[in-house]
Amino acid sequence: MQFIDTHVHLNAEQYNEDLEEVMERARAAGVSPMVVIGFDRPTIERAMELIEENDDVYAVIGWHPVDAVDCTEKDLAWIEELASHPKVVGIGETGLDYHWDKSPKEVQKEIFRKQIYLAKRVNLPIIIHNRDATGDVMAILKEENAKEVGGVMHCFGGSVETAKECIEMNFMISLGGPVTFKNAKQPKEVAKEVPLEWLMIETDAPYLTPHPYRGKRNEPSYVVLVAEEMAKLREVSVETIAKETTKNAKRFYALPE
């Protein structure tokens, strides 16, 4: 079985000591390729190194909404330049985060819009981070006609109704570790109800570790646990989830067969 971790932070300092072992465990579990997300200067630089060093690693690059206040026009021009690399497959993660208050909402919105324009110019999909900001995220995606390039709602935690609204805008729904949590009512409903051709799987590692490892460092091999939970919820085989989500990820990110 092949699985694709569509959103992982192998460039995080949590892996400084044992990155090779983490990646080998992932490959041994059938998890390959892996899509690494760079969301500021240091993590983008590291993501670009990782795609050069590993045949099965691809990058998404952008600017995180929490740090929007630090993002300059020079940063955005640099991201646009790097986006021409054949192994850069998306723009993000971008979006809105109203949980943390480091960046004012208006600044977040401005940087979000600018990254949608950027994604259109380079013709790459947009990877969306949304925390406590669903109404504004959806409004901006509609206003800026993000449907043109499409994208993915990363680690989706919203309702089935919101998921369907996203799909109408040409946005995939990606589920991670929270779908395995006992009290995660909405992600479980989404895993059951959303058409399989619109679903992808991810870890967001080293964060959001699935059950039974919750509270420990997450890693890409654990994306298999997400697939297993989805299989259980949909009453299909893990092989079906692996095959379909892999096919979806390859199509979405234009990955080679």
Backbone torsions as a table, in degrees:
resi	resn	phi	psi	omega
1	MET	NA	139.7	176.1
2	GLN	-110.7	136.1	175.1
3	PHE	-125.7	150.6	173.9
4	ILE	-121.1	123.7	171.9
5	ASP	-84.1	106.8	-171.8
6	THR	-85.1	-1.4	-178.7
7	HIS	-159.8	101.2	-177.1
8	VAL	-143.9	147.6	-179.1
9	HIS	-108.5	66.5	176.5
10	LEU	-64.9	-14.4	178.5
11	ASN	-85.9	5.6	-179.3
12	ALA	-79.1	150.2	-178.6
13	GLU	-64.9	-20.0	178.0
14	GLN	-60.2	-17.7	180.0
15	TYR	-105.2	8.0	-175.9
16	ASN	-55.9	-34.2	-174.3
17	GLU	-85.2	-28.3	-169.1
18	ASP	-143.9	34.6	-175.5
19	LEU	-57.9	-43.2	-178.1
20	GLU	-59.5	-43.3	179.8
21	GLU	-64.6	-40.7	179.0
22	VAL	-60.5	-44.8	-178.4
23	MET	-69.6	-36.0	178.3
24	GLU	-67.0	-38.4	176.5
25	ARG	-63.0	-39.4	178.6
26	ALA	-62.4	-49.9	-178.2
27	ARG	-62.7	-38.2	179.1
28	ALA	-63.8	-28.6	179.2
29	ALA	-86.9	0.8	179.9
30	GLY	91.3	8.8	-177.0
31	VAL	-91.5	100.5	-179.9
32	SER	-173.1	130.4	3.5
33	PRO	-76.0	176.2	176.5
34	MET	-128.1	139.0	-178.6
35	VAL	-108.8	113.8	-175.6
36	VAL	-94.1	135.5	-176.3
37	ILE	-103.6	123.2	172.5
38	GLY	-106.7	128.5	-171.6
39	PHE	-129.6	9.8	172.2
40	ASP	-161.1	-179.0	-175.3
41	ARG	-54.7	-56.6	-175.7
42	PRO	-62.9	-40.6	-176.6
43	THR	-74.5	-30.3	175.4
44	ILE	-68.2	-44.9	179.0
45	GLU	-57.9	-43.4	-179.7
46	ARG	-68.5	-38.9	177.8
47	ALA	-60.7	-40.6	-179.9
48	MET	-66.1	-34.8	175.4
49	GLU	-65.4	-44.2	-176.0
50	LEU	-64.1	-35.4	179.6
51	ILE	-72.5	-24.6	176.0
52	GLU	-77.0	-33.2	-174.0
53	GLU	-85.7	-19.7	-172.2
54	ASN	-132.1	123.6	-179.6
55	ASP	-60.5	-32.6	-172.9
56	ASP	-102.3	21.2	176.4
57	VAL	-116.0	131.7	176.9
58	TYR	-121.6	163.8	-175.6
59	ALA	-125.4	145.7	165.5
60	VAL	-115.9	133.5	-177.1
61	ILE	-129.9	140.0	-180.0
62	GLY	-177.4	-158.8	-177.1
63	TRP	-130.6	126.0	-175.7
64	HIS	-70.6	139.5	-178.2
65	PRO	-61.0	-32.4	179.5
66	VAL	-58.6	-34.5	-177.2
67	ASP	-102.3	17.3	-176.7
68	ALA	-54.8	-33.6	-177.3
69	VAL	-63.4	-21.5	179.9
70	ASP	-91.7	-7.0	-172.5
71	CYS	-82.4	127.4	-179.2
72	THR	-110.7	168.6	175.1
73	GLU	-61.1	-34.0	178.3
74	LYS	-63.6	-41.2	178.1
75	ASP	-61.3	-45.3	-178.3
76	LEU	-65.7	-38.1	177.8
77	ALA	-65.3	-38.0	178.0
78	TRP	-64.6	-44.6	177.9
79	ILE	-60.4	-43.7	-179.4
80	GLU	-62.5	-39.3	178.5
81	GLU	-64.7	-46.4	-179.5
82	LEU	-65.7	-26.5	-176.0
83	ALA	-64.6	-12.6	177.9
84	SER	-77.8	-11.2	178.1
85	HIS	-63.0	132.8	-176.1
86	PRO	-61.3	-19.4	-179.6
87	LYS	-100.4	7.3	168.9
88	VAL	-90.4	118.8	-167.9
89	VAL	-117.1	2.7	179.4
90	GLY	-169.1	167.2	177.8
91	ILE	-114.4	125.1	179.8
92	GLY	149.5	-172.3	4.2
93	GLU	-83.5	135.1	178.8
94	THR	-127.6	173.0	-177.9
95	GLY	141.2	-142.7	-177.9
96	LEU	-137.0	142.1	177.9
97	ASP	-135.9	104.1	-179.0
98	TYR	-96.3	6.1	178.1
99	HIS	-77.5	-46.1	177.7
100	TRP	-95.6	149.8	-174.8
101	ASP	-113.9	25.2	-179.9
102	LYS	-64.1	-42.5	-177.5
103	SER	-111.0	126.5	178.8
104	PRO	-56.9	148.5	-176.6
105	LYS	-56.3	-41.2	-177.2
106	GLU	-66.2	-35.2	177.4
107	VAL	-67.8	-43.3	177.2
108	GLN	-57.3	-45.5	-178.5
109	LYS	-62.6	-41.3	-178.8
110	GLU	-63.7	-46.3	-178.8
111	ILE	-68.3	-35.0	175.6
112	PHE	-61.0	-50.3	-179.8
113	ARG	-60.3	-42.5	-179.2
114	LYS	-62.3	-34.6	178.8
115	GLN	-75.4	-27.6	172.7
116	ILE	-65.5	-44.5	177.7
117	TYR	-60.2	-42.9	-178.7
118	LEU	-60.2	-46.3	-179.5
119	ALA	-59.3	-38.9	178.2
120	LYS	-65.7	-41.0	-178.8
121	ARG	-64.4	-37.8	-177.6
122	VAL	-95.9	-1.7	178.1
123	ASN	55.6	53.1	175.9
124	LEU	-126.7	150.5	178.9
125	PRO	-69.1	161.1	-176.0
126	ILE	-107.4	133.8	179.2
127	ILE	-102.9	119.1	-170.0
128	ILE	-101.6	128.6	169.9
129	HIS	-103.2	124.1	179.7
130	ASN	-133.8	116.8	174.3
131	ARG	-131.5	115.0	178.0
132	ASP	58.1	32.8	-174.3
133	ALA	-144.7	27.6	-171.4
134	THR	-55.3	-46.8	-177.7
135	GLY	-57.1	-47.9	-178.3
136	ASP	-71.2	-37.2	177.7
137	VAL	-60.5	-48.8	-178.0
138	MET	-64.1	-40.5	-179.5
139	ALA	-62.8	-44.5	-178.8
140	ILE	-67.1	-41.2	178.5
141	LEU	-59.9	-39.5	179.3
142	LYS	-71.1	-46.8	-178.3
143	GLU	-59.5	-38.8	-176.4
144	GLU	-92.1	7.5	179.5
145	ASN	49.7	49.6	-179.9
146	ALA	-63.3	-14.7	177.9
147	LYS	-54.8	-28.7	-179.9
148	GLU	-53.2	-42.8	179.9
149	VAL	-106.0	-21.8	-178.8
150	GLY	71.2	-175.3	-177.7
151	GLY	174.0	-157.7	-179.2
152	VAL	-141.2	139.5	172.1
153	MET	-89.0	102.4	-174.1
154	HIS	-73.4	138.4	-179.1
155	CYS	44.7	57.6	-173.3
156	PHE	-63.2	131.2	179.9
157	GLY	-125.8	11.5	-176.2
158	GLY	-88.6	-168.4	-176.8
159	SER	-83.4	167.7	174.8
160	VAL	-61.3	-38.8	-179.7
161	GLU	-62.5	-44.6	178.6
162	THR	-65.0	-39.5	178.3
163	ALA	-58.6	-43.2	-179.3
164	LYS	-65.6	-36.6	176.6
165	GLU	-63.4	-40.1	178.1
166	CYS	-63.8	-44.1	-179.6
167	ILE	-60.3	-38.7	177.7
168	GLU	-62.2	-25.0	178.2
169	MET	-93.8	12.8	177.7
170	ASN	72.4	34.0	178.6
171	PHE	-113.1	128.8	174.7
172	MET	-72.3	161.8	176.2
173	ILE	-115.6	122.8	-179.5
174	SER	-113.7	130.9	-178.8
175	LEU	-112.2	143.1	179.9
176	GLY	-127.4	-155.4	-175.4
177	GLY	-48.0	-39.1	-177.6
178	PRO	-56.8	-24.3	179.2
179	VAL	-64.1	-19.1	179.4
180	THR	-88.8	-9.0	-177.7
181	PHE	-75.3	139.4	-176.2
182	LYS	-57.0	-39.1	-174.0
183	ASN	-93.0	11.1	-174.9
184	ALA	-85.8	72.3	-173.8
185	LYS	-60.4	-50.9	-174.9
186	GLN	-65.9	-49.4	178.0
187	PRO	-57.3	-36.6	179.6
188	LYS	-66.9	-40.3	177.7
189	GLU	-64.3	-42.0	178.2
190	VAL	-61.3	-45.3	179.8
191	ALA	-58.6	-33.1	-179.0
192	LYS	-81.9	-40.4	-165.9
193	GLU	-95.8	-29.6	-175.3
194	VAL	-73.7	135.1	178.7
195	PRO	-54.3	135.9	-172.4
196	LEU	-58.5	-30.4	-177.9
197	GLU	-69.4	-7.4	178.1
198	TRP	-107.7	7.8	-175.7
199	LEU	-107.6	141.0	170.7
200	MET	-131.4	167.0	179.9
201	ILE	-122.6	153.6	-176.9
202	GLU	-156.4	169.1	172.1
203	THR	-110.8	-34.0	-168.1
204	ASP	60.9	21.0	-179.6
205	ALA	-57.6	141.7	15.1
206	PRO	-87.6	11.9	-176.5
207	TYR	-99.0	171.1	170.9
208	LEU	52.7	49.0	-177.1
209	THR	-64.3	131.6	-179.8
210	PRO	-71.2	159.3	169.8
211	HIS	-61.6	139.5	8.6
212	PRO	-95.8	15.9	-177.5
213	TYR	-101.6	10.6	-177.3
214	ARG	-51.0	135.0	-178.6
215	GLY	98.0	-18.6	176.6
216	LYS	-99.7	173.3	177.6
217	ARG	-66.3	133.0	177.5
218	ASN	-82.0	158.4	174.2
219	GLU	-151.9	160.4	-170.9
220	PRO	-61.3	-26.3	178.7
221	SER	-61.4	-23.7	-177.5
222	TYR	-75.6	-4.4	176.4
223	VAL	-62.4	-23.4	176.6
224	VAL	-61.4	-35.8	178.7
225	LEU	-65.7	-34.9	176.4
226	VAL	-65.3	-45.4	179.0
227	ALA	-62.3	-40.5	-179.5
228	GLU	-63.5	-42.1	178.7
229	GLU	-64.7	-42.6	178.4
230	MET	-61.8	-40.0	179.1
231	ALA	-61.5	-43.9	179.8
232	LYS	-62.4	-45.8	-177.7
233	LEU	-65.8	-36.3	-177.7
234	ARG	-89.6	-7.6	-178.4
235	GLU	58.8	47.7	174.1
236	VAL	-131.3	175.6	179.9
237	SER	-78.4	156.0	174.6
238	VAL	-61.7	-35.2	178.4
239	GLU	-57.5	-40.0	179.0
240	THR	-64.0	-46.3	179.5
241	ILE	-63.1	-44.3	179.7
242	ALA	-59.0	-50.2	-176.5
243	LYS	-62.2	-48.2	-174.6
244	GLU	-72.1	-43.2	-179.3
245	THR	-69.1	-32.2	176.2
246	THR	-65.9	-45.3	177.7
247	LYS	-59.7	-43.1	179.7
248	ASN	-62.4	-44.8	-178.0
249	ALA	-65.7	-39.9	178.7
250	LYS	-64.2	-41.1	178.6
251	ARG	-67.1	-46.0	-175.2
252	PHE	-63.3	-47.4	-177.0
253	TYR	-92.6	4.5	-178.5
254	ALA	52.6	46.9	179.3
255	LEU	-83.1	149.2	179.5
256	PRO	-67.3	150.5	176.8
257	GLU	-70.9	NA	NA
